[in-house]
């Protein structure tokens, strides 16, 4: 299925980034100081990616990391999911801000980059090298990794698409990490799963993305006990 306008829409949406909210004048009257919020003590799961992670175009609270948090809570897993997705990010952008993610001291990182590299026609070797370095650094920090893949519209040509798709399988094998080959599995081409741009998931689609990732993530986590709190059980899954 060829969708001539899809590439143009993809490139446009890939360049979109979060707007900056202009500051408002400071109030002249004294206001009561808010009590500082207590830090969430639960281990962090960092959802690290681009607009598909950020939840571009979805309702507030309806990104896939939001649904993943609810799924984990419902199963008694004692973790906090941190959305580290930024719209328009390439693998190079992800590499540049990796230190910010590692500062969370995450127990697990979901790495889901590459779509913007492919849509811009960036060299396959550069995309693979950036992802390789991201995964290596995360593992070196002691965190687990789950890798989320993506593919490209048919008009990018079978050779480029094949090489692009192979990035994820080869890196998953090299680093022994669980792989979801297509992040939008059960979403793309499914009624109600995609926004009108054909690139980003709807709220319903993001719920499915979280469901896709859940069985890859839970074997890497501390298992919940009967009271719902996490207790340590070494995982048998590598990565």
C-alpha positions in Angstrom: 0.0 0.0 0.0 1.6 3.3 -1.2 0.6 6.4 0.6 2.3 9.3 -1.2 1.4 11.9 1.3 2.5 9.8 4.3 6.2 10.7 3.9 5.5 14.4 3.8 3.3 14.2 6.8 5.9 12.1 8.6 8.6 14.6 8.0 6.5 17.4 9.1 5.4 15.7 12.3 8.9 14.5 13.0 10.0 18.1 13.2 7.4 19.1 15.7 8.5 19.7 19.2 6.8 20.7 22.4 6.0 24.4 22.6 7.4 26.6 25.2 5.0 28.2 27.6 5.7 31.9 28.1 6.2 33.0 31.6 3.5 35.1 33.4 4.3 38.2 35.7 5.0 37.4 39.3 2.1 38.1 41.6 2.4 41.2 43.7 0.6 39.8 46.7 2.2 37.2 48.9 0.9 33.6 48.4 1.3 30.7 50.7 4.2 28.5 49.8 3.3 25.1 48.5 4.5 22.1 50.5 7.2 20.3 48.5 6.0 17.0 47.0 7.6 13.9 48.5 9.8 12.1 46.1 8.4 8.9 44.7 10.5 6.1 46.2 9.6 3.5 43.7 12.3 2.4 41.2 12.0 4.1 37.8 11.2 2.7 34.4 12.3 5.2 31.8 10.3 5.3 28.6 13.0 6.8 26.3 12.0 7.8 22.8 10.5 10.3 20.4 6.9 11.5 19.7 5.5 7.9 19.9 6.7 7.8 23.5 5.8 11.4 24.3 2.2 10.8 23.3 2.1 13.4 20.6 -1.5 14.3 19.7 -3.0 12.1 22.4 -5.1 13.4 25.4 -3.2 14.3 28.6 -2.5 11.1 30.5 -3.0 8.9 27.4 0.6 8.3 26.3 1.7 4.7 26.2 3.9 5.3 29.4 0.7 6.5 31.2 -1.1 3.3 30.2 1.9 1.2 31.1 1.9 2.7 34.6 -1.7 1.8 35.0 -1.1 -1.8 33.7 1.8 -2.3 36.2 -0.1 -0.8 39.1 -3.1 -3.1 38.3 -0.7 -6.1 38.5 0.9 -5.0 41.8 4.3 -4.0 40.4 5.9 -1.3 42.5 7.5 0.9 39.9 7.1 4.5 38.5 7.1 5.0 34.7 8.8 8.2 33.7 8.0 9.6 30.2 11.3 10.6 28.6 9.9 11.0 25.1 10.5 14.1 23.1 8.8 14.7 19.7 11.2 14.9 16.8 14.1 13.3 18.5 16.5 11.2 16.4 18.8 8.5 17.8 21.5 11.2 18.0 19.3 13.4 20.1 18.6 10.4 22.4 22.3 9.8 22.7 22.9 13.5 23.6 20.4 13.4 26.4 21.1 9.9 27.7 22.8 11.3 30.8 19.6 12.9 31.9 17.8 9.5 31.7 20.6 7.7 33.5 20.4 10.3 36.3 17.1 8.8 37.2 19.0 5.6 38.1 16.3 3.6 36.3 15.8 -0.1 36.9 14.8 -0.5 33.3 14.8 1.7 30.1 12.5 1.2 27.1 14.5 2.4 24.2 12.2 3.4 21.2 14.1 5.6 18.7 14.7 5.4 15.0 11.6 6.5 13.3 12.8 10.1 12.7 16.1 8.8 11.5 14.4 6.7 8.9 11.9 9.4 7.8 14.8 11.8 7.2 16.7 9.2 5.3 19.7 9.3 7.7 22.5 6.7 7.1 21.6 3.3 8.5 25.1 2.9 10.0 24.7 6.1 12.1 21.3 5.0 13.4 22.6 1.6 14.3 25.7 3.1 16.0 23.7 5.6 18.1 21.3 2.9 19.3 24.2 0.6 20.0 25.9 3.2 22.2 22.6 4.0 23.9 22.0 0.4 24.8 25.6 -0.2 25.9 25.6 2.8 28.2 22.3 1.8 29.8 23.4 -1.7 30.4 26.8 -0.5 31.8 24.8 1.6 34.3 23.2 -1.6 35.6 19.7 -1.0 34.1 17.8 -3.5 32.0 16.8 -2.6 28.5 13.7 -3.4 26.3 14.1 -2.3 22.7 11.1 -1.1 20.7 11.4 -1.1 16.9 9.6 0.8 14.2 9.4 0.5 10.4 8.9 2.9 7.5 6.3 3.6 4.8 6.6 1.5 1.7 7.6 4.4 -0.5 11.0 4.5 1.2 11.9 1.4 -0.9 12.4 -2.3 0.1 16.2 -2.2 0.4 16.3 0.8 2.8 13.4 -0.6 4.8 14.9 -4.0 5.1 18.2 -2.6 6.3 16.4 -0.3 8.7 14.3 -3.0 10.2 17.4 -5.2 10.6 18.9 -2.7 13.0 16.6 -3.7 15.8 17.0 -7.4 15.4 20.7 -7.3 15.2 21.1 -5.0 18.3 18.6 -7.1 20.3 20.7 -10.2 19.5 24.0 -8.5 20.2 22.9 -7.1 23.6 20.6 -10.0 24.6 17.6 -7.7 25.2 13.9 -8.3 24.6 12.7 -6.8 21.3 9.3 -5.6 20.2 10.0 -5.5 16.5 7.1 -3.0 15.7 6.0 -0.7 18.5 2.7 -0.1 16.7 1.8 -3.8 16.4 -2.0 -4.1 16.6 -2.3 -0.4 16.2 -1.2 0.6 12.7 -3.9 -0.3 10.2 -6.4 -1.0 12.9 -9.6 1.1 13.1 -9.3 3.7 15.8 -5.6 3.0 16.5 -4.0 5.8 14.6 -4.5 9.6 14.4 -5.4 11.3 11.1 -1.7 11.9 10.4 -1.1 8.1 10.0 2.0 8.4 12.2 0.9 8.7 15.8 -1.3 6.4 17.9 -4.6 7.5 19.4 -5.4 7.1 23.0 -6.7 3.6 22.2 -3.6 2.9 20.2 -1.3 3.9 23.0 -3.1 1.6 25.4 -2.3 -1.2 22.9 1.4 -0.2 22.7 1.6 -0.5 26.5 0.0 -3.9 26.2 2.5 -4.9 23.6 5.4 -4.0 25.8 4.0 -5.4 29.1 5.0 -9.1 28.6 8.5 -8.1 27.6 8.9 -5.8 30.7 7.4 -7.8 33.5 10.0 -10.7 33.5 12.7 -8.1 34.1 11.0 -6.6 37.2 10.9 -7.6 40.8 7.8 -9.7 41.3 5.0 -8.3 43.4 4.1 -10.2 46.5 0.6 -10.9 47.7 0.3 -7.4 49.2 1.3 -5.7 45.9 4.8 -4.6 46.9 7.8 -5.6 44.9 10.1 -8.3 46.4 13.4 -9.2 44.9 13.5 -12.3 42.6 16.3 -12.5 40.2 15.1 -12.5 36.6 15.9 -15.4 34.3 15.7 -13.1 31.3 19.0 -11.7 30.0 19.5 -8.1 29.1 
